[in-house]
Amino acid sequence: MFCGLSAFPITPMDAGGRVLADDLARLLERLVAAKVDSVGLLGSTGSYMFLSRAERRRAVQVAAEVLNGRVPLVVSVGAMRTDEAQALARDAEAAGANGLLLAPVSYTPLSDDEVFGHFEAVAGATGLPLCIYNNPATTHFTVSNALVARLAGLPNVAAVKNTGLPAPDMPAAHAALRALVPAEFAVGYSGDWHAGGAMLAGGAAWYSVIGGLLPEPALALTRAAQAGDAAEVARINARFEPLWAIFRELSSYRVVHAGAKALGLTRADPPLPILPLSAAAAARAAAAIEAAQAI
Amino acid sequence: MFCGLSAFPITPMDAGGRVLADDLARLLERLVAAKVDSVGLLGSTGSYMFLSRAERRRAVQVAAEVLNGRVPLVVSVGAMRTDEAQALARDAEAAGANGLLLAPVSYTPLSDDEVFGHFEAVAGATGLPLCIYNNPATTHFTVSNALVARLAGLPNVAAVKNTGLPAPDMPAAHAALRALVPAEFAVGYSGDWHAGGAMLAGGAAWYSVIGGLLPEPALALTRAAQAGDAAEVARINARFEPLWAIFRELSSYRVVHAGAKALGLTRADPPLPILPLSAAAAARAAAAIEAAQAI
C-alpha cells in the first residue's frame, strides 16, 4: 500500500466547506482508470486541515465507494488534538480506508516525546497501517531519522513519507534512514520535482501531487524509476520541469487547484483564506498542466 | 482596550476538551481583583486552537459573566478557514466580548494578500475593534510592518500585538512601525521577558502570559514602565528573570499550566498531544512561579 505511485487529489468543496462529492468522484475515477498504486485522500493537497470532521468522513465514504477495493485508499487524519486525530482515524476505518497518514500538525511547537505519544495513540486507535506524514513545510515540525526509527517500532506504523532532496543528496539520505528502520518499513518521498531521484535512490513510493491530477505521466515517471531506468526518468522529468518550476513559484497546491478547473474537472476554488490564482497566473498554470498531460 | 496590561489566562479543560467553567472563573476573578487593563481570552496561552467552536463560545460566556463589564474582554478568534474565523468573531460578540484578536493561523503558507483578505473579512464580521495577533512562533507567518500598515487602514482594525525584541532594539523597531500607522492605532507587545523594554520604548500594551496567572507583579512592571521609570522596570524585571529563564527553556505555555496547578487553581493539564511537564520540571516551574508571586 505504501509503494509505487500514491496519488493525492484535491478535495473540491463549496465556499462553505462542503465536499463536492460528484467532483471528487470524477477526480478519483481518473486515478482508478490509470491504475495508480494508491490514493492519498485528504492530504495537504486535499485540504484536510480546512475541512470539518463530518466532511472528512464524507470524503472518505465517497472515495471508498468509487475505489471499491480496486485501489488502496490511504487517508490523512491529522488534527491539533490527539483525541480528534484518533476519532478521525476511527471514522476513516469505518468508512472504508485501507491505511492512514498522520502529520504532526500543531499550533504550539511540539517536542519529540509529544509527537511520539500522539502517533502511539492514533496508531493504536485502529487496526490500519499508518504512514508518518513528514511535511515540515506545512507542520513546521521535522520528524528526525531518530524519531522515525522510534516510531517504526510501534504496532501499525508501517511507512514514512519524507520530503525528497535534490538527486545528488538522495542516495546517502535514503541509506541513512534505511539503516535505522526494519526491512519491511517503507520509506517513500514527496516533493514532485525530487521524486524521480528519490525513487532511483531506492524510495519505495512517490507521494505525488501531480499524480492526483495527471496520473498517467506520473505513472510513467514512477515505472521508469522502479525499473531503474535513470535515462528515462531524466527524460520524463525534463518534460515535467516547466510544471515543477510553476509548482515552486506558485505552490503545487494552488497550481493543481487551477489545473483541475482548467481541465473542467471541477469549478471549486481553494478554501478562503487561500485565494485562487490571478487570471494571469491561472493561465500559466493551465498551460503547464496541459503540456504535462501530453508527457 | 488595547493599552496597559492585557492578561492572558490559560483555559482549563478536561481530557475531552470541555472547558472547566469553575476553574476558568477562578482564574478570571484573580484578574478582576488585581484590576488588569484587559483580559485576553483564548490566546495562544488559552489553547484556542485546541478547542471546538462550541467550547470557545462557552469560554467567552463564562468570562463575560465573571468580568461583568469590570474589565474589557478581548477574545482570540483565529481559525484555519475565513468563514470559521468570522463565525467565531460573531459568537464572541454575541457572548459579550469587547474586542477581538486575530492571528493568521494556517496550514498552507499564506501570502500577504491572503492574510489581508482574511483580516478584512473577519474584521467586517462584527462591530468590535480588532487587534492583529502577530505571533510567528506559532503561526509561522510574520505580519510585516508594511502589512500592519495596510491592515490598519481597515475599519475596526485598531491595534497590533507584535513580538517584543531585546531592549536595545526596541526603540528603533517601535518607531519604525509607529511611523507607518495612524496615531490612534495601538502598538503593543508580547514576549514576557521583553515586555519592560517594549513598554519603555513606547509600546501601548503588554500582552502578557504571566499576567494571566500572577497579575499583581505583572501590573507592577506595567505601571513602572508606563511611568517611564526605567530603574524600577529593571529592578522588577531582574526579579522576574528566573521565571523568564524557565519560560525560555520549557515554554511559557507549559510553565503557566504547571504553575496554575501548583497554585491550586486547577487540576487541568494541557491538551494532548502537549504533555504536562515532568515532575522534576514541574517542580522547578512551580518554584519559579511561587518566587515571582512575591515580586
Interface residues (C-beta under 8 A of the other chain):
Chain A: A15 G16 G17 S44 M49 F50 M80 R81 T82 D83 E84 P104 V105 S106 Y107 T108 P109 L110 S111 D113 E114 V115 G117 H118 A121 A137 T138 H140 S251 Y253 P270 P271 L272 P273 I274 L275
Chain B: A15 G16 G17 S44 M49 F50 M80 R81 T82 D83 E84 P104 V105 S106 Y107 T108 P109 L110 S111 D113 E114 V115 G117 H118 A121 A137 T138 H140 S251 Y253 P270 P271 L272 P273 I274 L275
